[in-house]
Amino acid sequence: MAHKLKKSKAQELLEKLFTATVEKTERVPKGFFNVDTWCKKLDLERSRASQYLVAGVRGGILEERKFRTFEKGRYYRRRFFREIV
């Protein structure tokens, strides 16, 4: 007969948080594009486009947000950028 260990409240909370966040993607709002899309729009290499995007965020021209996406069989947290209008 197997004995089931009693879980603490902290363990139960951690389990609830884990199940709430695992395998959930976030919908990317309209107007936000990832670095690869900006590379195509700007006709630049990825590293140069990233430098310009970061500079745009620092300068207040662009907004950066991170979203959880599902790509190539994995979940990733990716950076997305949009122009501040």
N, C-alpha and C positions, 0 to 999 in steps of 0.2 A: 504494500500500500504506500503510495507516494504521498509525501507531505508537501502541501503547498505553503511556501513562505509568505508571510503577510508583508505586503508592500507598504512602505511609508507614504505619507502624503506627498512628499517631495518626489518620490519615484513615480507616483500616479500622475502628478502634474507634468513631470518630464515626459512621460509616455503620451499624454494628451497633446502636449506641444509638438512632439515629434510626429505623431500621426496627422496633426493639423497642417504641418508644413511639408512633409515628404510627398514627393510626386505631385506637386501642384504647380502649374505654370501660371504666370501672370499675363494678363492681356496687355499688350503694348498699345498705349493710346496713339491715336492718329497724329502724324507729324513727327514722331520719334523714329529715328533710323539708327541702325548699328554702324560700327566703324566700316564694315565691308561695303555697306550701301553708300556711305559717304565717300569711300574710295572711288567708287564708280561715278558718283555725281561730280566729284572734284577732279577726276582723272589723275589721281595720285597713287603712289605706293602706300601700303598700309601704315608703315611707320611714320611717313611724312603727314599723312592724313590725321593720324592720332595726335601728332604734335600740334597741328593746327586746331584740332577739336579741343584739346586741353587748353590751348591759348585762348580760344574763343570762350570757353567756360570761365577762365580767369578774368577775361576782359568784359564779361557780362553780356556777350553777344549770343551765346548758346546756353542751353540748360541741359544738364546731364542727370540721368536717372538710371538706376539699375533694376533690371527685371529678370525674373527666373523664366528661362525658356527651355524647351525640349528640342534638342538637335542631335542627329546622328545616334539615336538610342540612348542619350544621356541628358540629364538636367544640368543646365549651366546658368550662372548669374552673369548676364551680359550688360555692358554699358550701352545706353542709347542716348542720342543727342537730338535736340531740336532747336530751331531758331526761336529766340525770344521776340515776340511781336509786340 
